[in-house]
Amino acid sequence: MLRFLGRGSAFNTDNNCAFFAHGGRLFLLDCPMSAFHKMRIAGAEKLAGGRPENITVLITHTHSDHIGGLGMLVHFSCFVWRIPVVIIAANDDIRQDISYVLERLDGCDSSAYTIISPEDTGFTPVAVNHALPLEGRCFGWSFDIDGQRVVFTGDTSSLEPFMPYLTDGAYLYTEASAYDSPVHLHIDKLRALMPELKSRNVKVFIMHLDDEEALCSAAEKIGAVPAPLYIQADN
């Protein structure tokens, strides 16, 4: 389903970012600067399997390890790739924040991007509890790819908001933390939910890792796997 340009947490070298291609478009889930540079090197056409009609970015929240490369993506897509960027903002607050960053701070050409709401896009925002200063502006996403349910948590302290969306056989891409923090999902919380997830045949992938070695080892023991990283030699 999804491939990742990075699966690290905020203070890692390769911040968390997933992508997939569908219907002639290239979709990104968040856009940190580390992911933009990998995109720039690989090329949008390589990632999409052909020239995409647009690059659509779903925003989970506005921490810099999630949107730090968004302005550069808009600039580069406009002047080099000549590909429009569409940004899906989960609510109006996020729309205004993204608009301010791109227009006022980054000086992006307004014709190079469009910010839209998720209505009628097939993408459902799922409100989560993450960082208090961003209360009401943190989301995960639920959507289908060719009939296959995909749930992407973004940064969250709990999987509870996503349980109604985890239908039989769903693909769950969930953050997992080795450091016990009130704003992230500790691996023990995921471990406790694995019996329920397995009963629903949910395939569990861990991402946004703060300690790759420890979390990959823990994931193997509970039946989860690390989110698959994009390798430039991939097709």
C-alpha positions as CSV (number, residue, x, y, z in Angstrom):
1,M,0.0,0.0,0.0
2,L,2.1,2.9,1.3
3,R,5.8,3.4,1.0
4,F,7.8,5.8,3.1
5,L,10.4,8.4,2.4
6,G,11.2,8.4,6.1
7,R,9.8,6.7,9.2
8,G,11.6,8.6,11.9
9,S,10.3,10.8,14.6
10,A,10.9,14.6,14.9
11,F,14.5,14.4,16.0
12,N,15.6,11.7,13.6
13,T,17.4,12.4,10.2
14,D,14.5,11.0,8.0
15,N,11.2,12.3,9.3
16,N,8.0,10.5,8.8
17,C,6.4,10.7,5.3
18,A,4.4,8.2,3.3
19,F,3.3,8.2,-0.4
20,F,1.3,6.3,-2.9
21,A,0.3,6.8,-6.5
22,H,-3.3,6.3,-7.7
23,G,-5.5,7.5,-10.5
24,G,-2.7,9.6,-12.2
25,R,-1.9,11.5,-9.0
26,L,0.9,11.3,-6.5
27,F,-0.3,11.4,-2.8
28,L,1.9,12.4,0.2
29,L,1.0,12.0,3.8
30,D,2.8,15.0,5.3
31,C,5.9,16.6,3.8
32,P,9.0,17.1,6.0
33,M,12.0,18.7,4.4
34,S,13.9,15.4,4.5
35,A,11.2,13.8,2.4
36,F,11.2,16.7,-0.1
37,H,14.9,16.2,-0.7
38,K,14.4,12.5,-1.4
39,M,11.5,13.4,-3.8
40,R,13.7,16.0,-5.5
41,I,16.4,13.4,-6.1
42,A,14.1,10.6,-7.2
43,G,11.7,12.8,-9.2
44,A,7.9,13.0,-9.0
45,E,7.5,10.8,-12.2
46,K,9.7,8.1,-10.6
47,L,7.6,8.0,-7.4
48,A,4.3,8.2,-9.3
49,G,5.2,5.7,-12.1
50,G,4.6,8.4,-14.7
51,R,4.0,12.1,-14.8
52,P,1.3,12.9,-12.2
53,E,-1.5,15.4,-12.9
54,N,-0.9,16.8,-9.5
55,I,0.8,16.1,-6.1
56,T,-1.8,15.8,-3.4
57,V,-0.6,16.3,0.2
58,L,-2.6,15.3,3.2
59,I,-1.6,17.2,6.3
60,T,-1.9,15.5,9.8
61,H,-0.7,18.6,11.7
62,T,1.7,21.5,11.4
63,H,4.7,20.5,13.4
64,S,7.8,21.2,11.3
65,D,8.8,17.5,11.0
66,H,5.5,17.1,9.2
67,I,5.2,20.2,7.0
68,G,8.8,21.6,7.0
69,G,9.2,20.8,3.3
70,L,5.8,21.8,2.1
71,G,6.8,25.3,0.9
72,M,9.8,24.0,-0.9
73,L,7.7,21.3,-2.6
74,V,5.3,24.0,-3.8
75,H,8.2,26.1,-5.2
76,F,10.0,23.2,-6.8
77,S,6.8,21.7,-8.3
78,C,5.9,25.1,-9.8
79,F,9.2,26.1,-11.3
80,V,10.9,22.8,-12.0
81,W,8.4,20.0,-12.4
82,R,5.5,22.2,-13.5
83,I,3.1,20.1,-11.5
84,P,0.4,21.7,-9.4
85,V,0.2,20.9,-5.7
86,V,-3.1,20.2,-3.9
87,I,-3.2,20.3,-0.1
88,I,-6.0,18.6,1.9
89,A,-6.5,20.4,5.2
90,A,-8.6,18.5,7.7
91,N,-10.4,21.6,9.1
92,D,-10.5,25.4,8.5
93,D,-8.0,26.1,11.3
94,I,-5.4,24.0,9.5
95,R,-6.3,25.6,6.2
96,Q,-5.7,29.0,7.6
97,D,-2.4,28.0,9.2
98,I,-1.1,26.4,6.0
99,S,-2.2,29.3,3.9
100,Y,-0.3,31.7,6.3
101,V,2.9,29.7,6.1
102,L,2.8,29.3,2.3
103,E,1.7,32.9,1.4
104,R,3.1,35.1,4.2
105,L,6.2,33.2,5.3
106,D,7.3,31.2,2.2
107,G,6.0,33.5,-0.5
108,C,4.7,30.7,-2.6
109,D,3.0,31.6,-5.9
110,S,-0.8,31.3,-5.2
111,S,-1.3,29.7,-8.6
112,A,1.1,26.9,-7.7
113,Y,-1.1,25.2,-5.1
114,T,-4.7,24.8,-3.9
115,I,-5.8,24.1,-0.4
116,I,-9.0,22.1,-0.2
117,S,-11.2,20.5,2.5
118,P,-11.6,16.7,2.6
119,E,-15.3,16.7,1.6
120,D,-15.9,14.5,-1.4
121,T,-12.2,13.5,-1.7
122,G,-12.6,10.0,-0.3
123,F,-10.2,11.0,2.6
124,T,-11.7,11.1,6.1
125,P,-9.9,13.0,8.8
126,V,-9.8,11.5,12.3
127,A,-9.3,13.9,15.2
128,V,-6.6,12.8,17.6
129,N,-5.0,14.0,20.9
130,H,-1.4,15.0,20.4
131,A,0.3,18.2,21.4
132,L,-1.7,20.7,23.6
133,P,-0.6,23.8,21.7
134,L,-2.1,22.3,18.5
135,E,-5.3,21.1,20.2
136,G,-8.1,20.7,17.6
137,R,-5.6,20.7,14.8
138,C,-4.1,17.2,14.9
139,F,-5.6,14.4,12.7
140,G,-5.0,11.0,11.2
141,W,-6.6,9.9,8.0
142,S,-8.7,7.0,6.8
143,F,-9.2,6.2,3.1
144,D,-9.5,3.3,0.7
145,I,-7.1,2.4,-2.2
146,D,-8.9,0.2,-4.7
147,G,-11.2,-1.1,-2.0
148,Q,-8.5,-1.6,0.6
149,R,-8.9,0.3,3.8
150,V,-5.9,2.3,4.9
151,V,-5.6,4.1,8.3
152,F,-2.7,6.5,8.9
153,T,-2.5,7.8,12.5
154,G,-0.1,10.7,12.1
155,D,1.0,11.7,15.6
156,T,-1.4,10.4,18.3
157,S,-1.4,9.4,22.0
158,S,-4.1,6.8,21.4
159,L,-5.5,4.4,18.8
160,E,-9.0,4.7,20.2
161,P,-10.2,7.3,17.6
162,F,-9.2,4.9,14.8
163,M,-10.9,1.7,16.0
164,P,-14.2,2.4,14.1
165,Y,-12.2,2.7,10.9
166,L,-10.2,-0.5,11.3
167,T,-12.4,-2.8,9.3
168,D,-11.5,-6.4,8.5
169,G,-8.2,-6.7,6.7
170,A,-7.3,-3.0,7.1
171,Y,-3.8,-1.7,6.8
172,L,-2.9,0.3,9.9
173,Y,0.1,2.6,9.8
174,T,0.6,3.7,13.4
175,E,3.1,5.8,15.2
176,A,5.0,3.9,17.9
177,S,7.3,5.4,20.6
178,A,9.9,3.8,22.8
179,Y,10.0,6.9,25.0
180,D,7.0,7.1,27.2
181,S,5.4,10.4,26.4
182,P,1.9,11.7,26.9
183,V,1.8,13.0,23.3
184,H,2.9,9.8,21.5
185,L,1.7,6.2,21.3
186,H,4.0,4.1,23.5
187,I,4.8,0.6,22.1
188,D,3.1,-0.9,25.2
189,K,-0.2,0.7,24.2
190,L,0.1,-0.9,20.8
191,R,1.0,-4.2,22.3
192,A,-2.1,-4.2,24.4
193,L,-4.3,-3.7,21.4
194,M,-2.7,-6.3,19.1
195,P,-5.1,-9.2,20.1
196,E,-8.0,-7.0,19.0
197,L,-6.3,-5.9,15.8
198,K,-5.3,-9.5,15.0
199,S,-9.0,-10.5,15.5
200,R,-9.9,-8.0,12.7
201,N,-7.0,-9.2,10.5
202,V,-5.5,-5.8,10.6
203,K,-2.0,-5.5,9.2
204,V,0.0,-3.3,11.5
205,F,3.0,-1.1,10.4
206,I,4.9,1.1,12.8
207,M,6.2,4.5,11.9
208,H,7.4,7.8,13.4
209,L,10.1,5.8,15.3
210,D,12.2,7.5,18.0
211,D,14.4,4.4,18.5
212,E,14.4,2.3,15.4
213,E,16.4,-0.7,16.8
214,A,14.3,-1.1,19.9
215,L,11.0,-0.6,18.2
216,C,11.7,-2.9,15.3
217,S,12.6,-5.6,17.8
218,A,9.5,-5.0,19.8
219,A,7.3,-5.0,16.6
220,E,8.6,-8.4,15.6
221,K,7.6,-9.8,19.0
222,I,4.0,-8.5,18.8
223,G,3.3,-9.2,15.1
224,A,3.8,-5.7,13.7
225,V,6.3,-4.7,11.0
226,P,8.3,-1.5,10.3
227,A,6.7,0.8,7.7
228,P,8.4,0.0,4.3
229,L,11.0,2.5,3.2
230,Y,11.3,3.6,-0.4
231,I,14.5,2.6,-2.0
232,Q,15.4,4.5,-5.1
233,A,16.0,1.3,-7.1
234,D,12.4,0.4,-6.5
235,N,10.1,0.3,-9.4
